[in-house]
Amino acid sequence: MLLAATMRRAGISVRDLRADRLLGEAYATGGDPLRLTRLFGISDPTAIRYCAETGQWRYDDHQALEGAAGSAGRTESTSASTSRP
């Protein structure tokens, strides 16, 4: 009861608190989506989104996920390269 009242006064929802905790753990683990899925019981795509927010992904990890995701990542890099002179 006390926690709920304190959170309400601070303007923080339970959803906000959970998202902050997930992002904090993503930073603490160096962007390890497997750890997030095991610790919080979230789906792989959700864990990957949180880890991508940290910007701590190694190039090899990003490249592997890009290949698994299809052309989603290639479209972005293609459009970036075509906009350069």
C-alpha atoms as a printed R data frame, in Angstrom:
   type eleno elety resid chain resno      x       y       z
1  ATOM     1    CA   MET     A     1  0.000   0.000   0.000
2  ATOM     2    CA   LEU     A     2  2.786   2.415   0.910
3  ATOM     3    CA   LEU     A     3  4.733   1.584  -2.259
4  ATOM     4    CA   ALA     A     4  1.695   2.106  -4.480
5  ATOM     5    CA   ALA     A     5  0.957   5.477  -2.882
6  ATOM     6    CA   THR     A     6  4.577   6.587  -3.222
7  ATOM     7    CA   MET     A     7  4.685   5.555  -6.875
8  ATOM     8    CA   ARG     A     8  1.395   7.336  -7.571
9  ATOM     9    CA   ARG     A     9  2.691  10.566  -6.014
10 ATOM    10    CA   ALA     A    10  5.884  10.314  -8.047
11 ATOM    11    CA   GLY     A    11  3.907   9.730 -11.249
12 ATOM    12    CA   ILE     A    12  5.524   6.356 -11.912
13 ATOM    13    CA   SER     A    13  3.523   3.365 -13.083
14 ATOM    14    CA   VAL     A    14  4.385  -0.274 -12.559
15 ATOM    15    CA   ARG     A    15  4.911  -0.535 -16.325
16 ATOM    16    CA   ASP     A    16  7.432   2.330 -16.213
17 ATOM    17    CA   LEU     A    17  9.264   0.702 -13.327
18 ATOM    18    CA   ARG     A    18  9.471  -2.637 -15.151
19 ATOM    19    CA   ALA     A    19 10.704  -1.007 -18.369
20 ATOM    20    CA   ASP     A    20 13.362   0.879 -16.408
21 ATOM    21    CA   ARG     A    21 14.478  -2.342 -14.707
22 ATOM    22    CA   LEU     A    22 14.676  -4.201 -18.029
23 ATOM    23    CA   LEU     A    23 16.718  -1.420 -19.613
24 ATOM    24    CA   GLY     A    24 18.974  -1.213 -16.566
25 ATOM    25    CA   GLU     A    25 19.662  -4.941 -16.737
26 ATOM    26    CA   ALA     A    26 20.304  -4.684 -20.488
27 ATOM    27    CA   TYR     A    27 22.992  -2.070 -19.778
28 ATOM    28    CA   ALA     A    28 24.426  -4.106 -16.896
29 ATOM    29    CA   THR     A    29 24.762  -7.257 -19.010
30 ATOM    30    CA   GLY     A    30 26.307  -5.475 -21.991
31 ATOM    31    CA   GLY     A    31 23.214  -6.027 -24.115
32 ATOM    32    CA   ASP     A    32 22.736  -9.772 -23.601
33 ATOM    33    CA   PRO     A    33 19.208 -10.675 -24.797
34 ATOM    34    CA   LEU     A    34 19.460 -14.277 -23.598
35 ATOM    35    CA   ARG     A    35 20.049 -13.099 -20.053
36 ATOM    36    CA   LEU     A    36 16.995 -10.814 -20.231
37 ATOM    37    CA   THR     A    37 14.750 -13.585 -21.524
38 ATOM    38    CA   ARG     A    38 15.832 -15.910 -18.730
39 ATOM    39    CA   LEU     A    39 15.716 -13.311 -15.967
40 ATOM    40    CA   PHE     A    40 12.418 -11.603 -16.855
41 ATOM    41    CA   GLY     A    41 10.641 -14.261 -18.906
42 ATOM    42    CA   ILE     A    42 10.177 -11.939 -21.874
43 ATOM    43    CA   SER     A    43 10.112 -12.922 -25.535
44 ATOM    44    CA   ASP     A    44 13.237 -12.912 -27.692
45 ATOM    45    CA   PRO     A    45 12.122  -9.932 -29.839
46 ATOM    46    CA   THR     A    46 11.358  -7.888 -26.720
47 ATOM    47    CA   ALA     A    47 14.765  -8.691 -25.219
48 ATOM    48    CA   ILE     A    48 16.465  -7.779 -28.484
49 ATOM    49    CA   ARG     A    49 14.677  -4.410 -28.571
50 ATOM    50    CA   TYR     A    50 15.826  -3.564 -25.045
51 ATOM    51    CA   CYS     A    51 19.389  -4.634 -25.817
52 ATOM    52    CA   ALA     A    52 19.421  -2.616 -29.030
53 ATOM    53    CA   GLU     A    53 18.535   0.471 -26.974
54 ATOM    54    CA   THR     A    54 21.805   0.165 -25.064
55 ATOM    55    CA   GLY     A    55 23.977   0.499 -28.151
56 ATOM    56    CA   GLN     A    56 26.346  -2.092 -26.646
57 ATOM    57    CA   TRP     A    57 25.896  -4.732 -29.322
58 ATOM    58    CA   ARG     A    58 29.012  -6.071 -30.955
59 ATOM    59    CA   TYR     A    59 29.081  -5.917 -34.759
60 ATOM    60    CA   ASP     A    60 28.993  -9.723 -35.048
61 ATOM    61    CA   ASP     A    61 25.858  -9.926 -32.884
62 ATOM    62    CA   HIS     A    62 24.105  -7.228 -34.912
63 ATOM    63    CA   GLN     A    63 25.072  -8.828 -38.206
64 ATOM    64    CA   ALA     A    64 23.754 -12.225 -37.106
65 ATOM    65    CA   LEU     A    65 20.436 -10.740 -35.996
66 ATOM    66    CA   GLU     A    66 20.147  -8.727 -39.177
67 ATOM    67    CA   GLY     A    67 20.498 -11.922 -41.197
68 ATOM    68    CA   ALA     A    68 17.884 -13.634 -39.052
69 ATOM    69    CA   ALA     A    69 15.489 -10.704 -39.375
70 ATOM    70    CA   GLY     A    70 15.577 -10.707 -43.155
71 ATOM    71    CA   SER     A    71 15.958  -7.466 -45.059
72 ATOM    72    CA   ALA     A    72 14.794  -5.110 -42.302
73 ATOM    73    CA   GLY     A    73 18.322  -4.040 -41.407
74 ATOM    74    CA   ARG     A    74 19.554  -3.998 -45.005
75 ATOM    75    CA   THR     A    75 16.890  -1.506 -46.044
76 ATOM    76    CA   GLU     A    76 18.145   0.973 -43.465
77 ATOM    77    CA   SER     A    77 21.813   0.599 -44.427
78 ATOM    78    CA   THR     A    78 20.949   0.754 -48.136
79 ATOM    79    CA   SER     A    79 18.971   3.956 -47.741
80 ATOM    80    CA   ALA     A    80 21.776   5.482 -45.694
81 ATOM    81    CA   SER     A    81 24.371   4.642 -48.333
82 ATOM    82    CA   THR     A    82 22.265   6.011 -51.203
83 ATOM    83    CA   SER     A    83 21.770   9.359 -49.469
84 ATOM    84    CA   ARG     A    84 25.522  10.035 -49.407
85 ATOM    85    CA   PRO     A    85 27.108  11.955 -52.300
